[in-house]
Amino acid sequence: MKQRPVFLETDKLYFSQFIESDFTEKIPFWYSDKEVTQFLSRGTLPPLPALLKNDFDQLKQQNSEIQFAIMDKKTHQIIGLVGLHSINWLSRHAEFRILIGEKKFWGKGYGAQACELCVAYGFEALNMNKIWLGVNTENQKAFESYRRVGFKPEGVLRQELFKNGRYFDIARMSLLTAEYKKTKTDWSTLKWIKKQYPA
Ligand SMILES: CC(C)(COP(=O)(O)OP(=O)(O)OC[C@H]1O[C@@H](n2cnc3c(N)ncnc32)[C@H](O)[C@@H]1OP(=O)(O)O)[C@@H](O)C(=O)NCCC(=O)NCCS
């Protein structure tokens, strides 16, 4: 597969832009996969490619949403999406979201690396003070991976998500800029982050 422009990178992956076929040949399949969307609000409404594309076009114009394609460095295939949403430029906080849609890449460290890189981008490039996220309390894998990166629980939103006939609680987690400076010293991606953000 053809390499796309490398915006940011680690040893396993890079962040790049989306291309037209992502919206027809990849993302709708991920959003339709019950295993991928098991703990997410995604997967309830049908993922129409035209609407997906429209979503992403709006993201580009809004200045409050930044989304990257996660690319596998070896094969140059798109494996997921990662980004910062609801960016508040005054209070300097943003919501982190990630989805690795190619299931064969699960459990191999791609999620953790993409999370670290996107968080570093938020603090180093966008001057955020806080990055927060919402995670289904039953999504053990995601909760554990965020805890490992350094996110701390802030509280639980009770029965926040209705999915397939029942409600789920959503945990809010966050990482502050001062905490980021400490926790990144334990990250496997530290070398790559320092290379791209030497200050
Ligand atoms: C959640 C997700 C991002 C994790 O990415 P991943 O590449 O599978 O995870 P990683 O391999 O980087 O693992 C990171 C950490 O998660 C934890 N983890 C991974 N697999 C796990 C499992 N099966 N059970 C429990 N914890 C697990 C481990 O702590 C791991 O760290 P370690 O490898 O140092 O032990 C990815 O699986 C995904 O996108 N799932 C579908 C969508 C989703 O749930 N998104 C999150 C919404 S909040």
Ligand as a Chemical Component Dictionary entry (heavy atoms), coordinates in Angstrom:
data_LIG
# 
_chem_comp.id                   LIG 
_chem_comp.type                 NON-POLYMER 
_chem_comp.pdbx_formal_charge   0 
_chem_comp.three_letter_code    LIG 
# 
loop_
_chem_comp_atom.comp_id 
_chem_comp_atom.atom_id 
_chem_comp_atom.alt_atom_id 
_chem_comp_atom.type_symbol 
_chem_comp_atom.charge 
_chem_comp_atom.model_Cartn_x 
_chem_comp_atom.model_Cartn_y 
_chem_comp_atom.model_Cartn_z 
_chem_comp_atom.pdbx_ordinal 
LIG C1  C1  C 0 -9.343  -0.098 23.425 1  
LIG C2  C2  C 0 -8.253  -0.116 22.344 2  
LIG C3  C3  C 0 -7.975  1.307  21.891 3  
LIG C4  C4  C 0 -6.969  -0.710 22.977 4  
LIG O1  O1  O 0 -5.981  -0.783 21.981 5  
LIG P1  P1  P 0 -5.030  -2.082 21.852 6  
LIG O2  O2  O 0 -4.060  -1.808 20.789 7  
LIG O3  O3  O 0 -5.905  -3.264 21.711 8  
LIG O4  O4  O 0 -4.341  -2.093 23.290 9  
LIG P2  P2  P 0 -2.794  -2.258 23.599 10 
LIG O5  O5  O 0 -2.277  -3.488 22.960 11 
LIG O6  O6  O 0 -2.085  -0.981 23.288 12 
LIG O7  O7  O 0 -2.831  -2.467 25.160 13 
LIG C5  C5  C 0 -2.730  -1.382 26.047 14 
LIG C6  C6  C 0 -3.019  -1.871 27.453 15 
LIG O8  O8  O 0 -4.385  -2.258 27.526 16 
LIG C7  C7  C 0 -4.490  -3.358 28.395 17 
LIG N1  N1  N 0 -5.053  -4.486 27.661 18 
LIG C8  C8  C 0 -4.851  -4.825 26.363 19 
LIG N2  N2  N 0 -5.577  -5.921 26.050 20 
LIG C9  C9  C 0 -6.252  -6.252 27.180 21 
LIG C10 C10 C 0 -7.178  -7.273 27.507 22 
LIG N3  N3  N 0 -7.577  -8.184 26.600 23 
LIG N4  N4  N 0 -7.694  -7.290 28.767 24 
LIG C11 C11 C 0 -7.319  -6.361 29.691 25 
LIG N5  N5  N 0 -6.436  -5.383 29.428 26 
LIG C12 C12 C 0 -5.915  -5.329 28.200 27 
LIG C13 C13 C 0 -3.120  -3.688 28.924 28 
LIG O9  O9  O 0 -2.916  -2.978 30.108 29 
LIG C14 C14 C 0 -2.233  -3.121 27.845 30 
LIG O10 O10 O 0 -0.980  -2.739 28.314 31 
LIG P3  P3  P 0 0.226   -3.809 28.292 32 
LIG O11 O11 O 0 0.294   -4.340 26.881 33 
LIG O12 O12 O 0 1.403   -2.985 28.658 34 
LIG O13 O13 O 0 -0.133  -4.858 29.280 35 
LIG C15 C15 C 0 -8.670  -0.983 21.120 36 
LIG O14 O14 O 0 -8.789  -2.325 21.518 37 
LIG C16 C16 C 0 -9.965  -0.514 20.474 38 
LIG O15 O15 O 0 -9.963  0.441  19.718 39 
LIG N6  N6  N 0 -11.105 -1.197 20.735 40 
LIG C17 C17 C 0 -12.384 -0.912 20.111 41 
LIG C18 C18 C 0 -12.916 0.492  20.328 42 
LIG C19 C19 C 0 -12.816 0.948  21.759 43 
LIG O16 O16 O 0 -13.202 0.248  22.695 44 
LIG N7  N7  N 0 -12.285 2.178  21.921 45 
LIG C20 C20 C 0 -12.090 2.791  23.217 46 
LIG C21 C21 C 0 -13.249 3.621  23.556 47 
LIG S1  S1  S 0 -13.082 4.380  25.137 48 
# 
loop_
_chem_comp_bond.comp_id 
_chem_comp_bond.atom_id_1 
_chem_comp_bond.atom_id_2 
_chem_comp_bond.value_order 
_chem_comp_bond.pdbx_ordinal 
LIG C1  C2  SING 1  
LIG C2  C3  SING 2  
LIG C2  C4  SING 3  
LIG C2  C15 SING 4  
LIG C4  O1  SING 5  
LIG O1  P1  SING 6  
LIG P1  O2  DOUB 7  
LIG P1  O3  SING 8  
LIG P1  O4  SING 9  
LIG O4  P2  SING 10 
LIG P2  O5  DOUB 11 
LIG P2  O6  SING 12 
LIG P2  O7  SING 13 
LIG O7  C5  SING 14 
LIG C5  C6  SING 15 
LIG C6  O8  SING 16 
LIG C6  C14 SING 17 
LIG O8  C7  SING 18 
LIG C7  N1  SING 19 
LIG C7  C13 SING 20 
LIG N1  C8  SING 21 
LIG N1  C12 SING 22 
LIG C8  N2  DOUB 23 
LIG N2  C9  SING 24 
LIG C9  C10 SING 25 
LIG C9  C12 DOUB 26 
LIG C10 N3  SING 27 
LIG C10 N4  DOUB 28 
LIG N4  C11 SING 29 
LIG C11 N5  DOUB 30 
LIG N5  C12 SING 31 
LIG C13 O9  SING 32 
LIG C13 C14 SING 33 
LIG C14 O10 SING 34 
LIG O10 P3  SING 35 
LIG P3  O11 DOUB 36 
LIG P3  O12 SING 37 
LIG P3  O13 SING 38 
LIG C15 O14 SING 39 
LIG C15 C16 SING 40 
LIG C16 O15 DOUB 41 
LIG C16 N6  SING 42 
LIG N6  C17 SING 43 
LIG C17 C18 SING 44 
LIG C18 C19 SING 45 
LIG C19 O16 DOUB 46 
LIG C19 N7  SING 47 
LIG N7  C20 SING 48 
LIG C20 C21 SING 49 
LIG C21 S1  SING 50 
# 
